């Protein structure tokens, strides 16, 4: 393992990519501590410590600091979801772009960026008004100009994070947006550990033995989740494919056996990230009208569209399953796969080429995706119940989801590094 890590820095191109990614992460962490103007951060931290939730976790504590990166990358993720849905035969122009290959993807990416800015402005105003209602005294200046300045600053922070993510994808290593989300999650680990210590060991009247047992159980659950995520992420169903021999001129092609690797979870952690964004979006909008009284429609929406609330959790579970199927079939097209096999003289033993092959691949993919979707849902939901049962702090409630995202992104990044190293005849991480 140490030899593999040292090999990374022996390859000039790979070394530059890794160092560039690390440099961007340093910029992200610095920005997480730069507060927006006209905000009393101490008032905010004292008054809103109990309901920062997912947004604070994914922003690496930037929300708790009410920094320029307080909104994180969530507006961009929400914009990407909406654009992908609109490209599925909803808006003809977007559908046309989606079929134009790289040129079309660039056009969709441009619209997504503009849409991110619009959503960022809406969310920034909602956050500012809502948090000022929940934490009176948050804003040192409540004039219109002050609200506008804060909204523009927060939106600019999100736009800058979006740019950083795209730069990491292009010039660094791994998926930039996912890397930034993981960086925020990892940055919150120390605060989670301190929260466990303060709730389980700081009180001198507390039973130390039961606290130790409780922490050991948490560690055991974490290990089980890690093993389960790696097993499911790496699990592959291999469909055998036989290519018939054919003669072109004086050369013979085909005649070999191969396979189609279908992953149990082809969608990765994208469904979880998408589902979180959609579940918390209504509560973000509701902050426009929410107040400290706790009554009214806006407060009901804010309280119930949280991932740890019964309604929000149920919606979260169904969205994970739906997005897993959606994203899997966006990535894998059984019709195109069957057509390519037929054109190249390939067939699945015992299955006729063409329509029968398409049906077989679709049916197999549905079954695999069901297992992957249920696994993602269970890993994301069950830690809420265990944490509530063990009376753990709020930071631990989302441990399953965060572990799932971190492990998935780390595995994908390792595969990218692995391919770069093997291409240059170096030994990689994976044996």
Secondary structure, 3 states (H helix, E strand, C coil): CHHHHHHHCCCHHHHHHHHHHHHHHHHHHHHCCCECCCECHHHHHHHCCCCCHHHHHHCCCCCCCCECCCCCCHHHHHHHHHHHHHCCCCCHHHHHHHCCCHHHHHHHHHHHHHHHHHHHHHHHHHHHHHHHHHCCCCECCCCHHHHHHHHHHHHHHHHHHHHHHHHHHHHCCCCHHHHHHHHHHHHCHHHHHHHHHHHHCCCCCCCHHHHHHHHHHHHHHHHHHHHHHHHHHHCEEEEEEEECCEEECCEEECCCEEEEEEECCCCCCHHHHHHHHHHHHHHHHHCCCCCCCCCCHHHHHHHHCCCCCHHHHHHHHHHHHHHHHHHHHHHCCHHHHHHHHHHCCEECCCCCCCHHHHHHHHHHHHHHHHHHHHHHHHHHHHHHHHHHHCCCCHHHHCHHHHHHHHHHHHHHHHHHHHHHHHHCCCCCCCC
